[in-house]
């Protein structure tokens, strides 16, 4: 199965739209919204879901299951955005951190955090 390629900027726009939908649904009816239900269960449950999806993504990668990895990565990104929202962190906050690291060696950046 071949995945469609999104036009430039569309992937980030999709994540931004998902972030907006999550924000709209967080405090809704837990009986009508998975996001509201997960939010009502608290940060520990949301974090557990992030961990589960990360493990499932790793398993798919190790099994060389491209479609499975794509699906599990989508689940992981979704649950990570729910967790970030629960902690008051935006996608823009994360992107700002990535921008701060741009052009910095990963090895140098990691070494700077050890201090």
Number of C-alpha atoms within 10 A of each C-alpha: 5 6 7 6 8 10 7 8 8 11 12 12 11 12 15 16 12 16 18 13 12 22 17 12 17 20 14 16 13 16 8 10 15 15 23 20 17 20 23 17 12 12 17 12 14 22 17 13 19 21 15 16 22 20 14 19 23 16 15 19 16 11 11 11 13 15 14 17 20 15 15 22 18 14 19 21 16 19 24 19 24 27 23 19 19 20 10 9 13 15 15 10 12 12 11 12 11 11 11 10 12 10 9 11 10 11 8 9 12 11 10 9 7 6 5
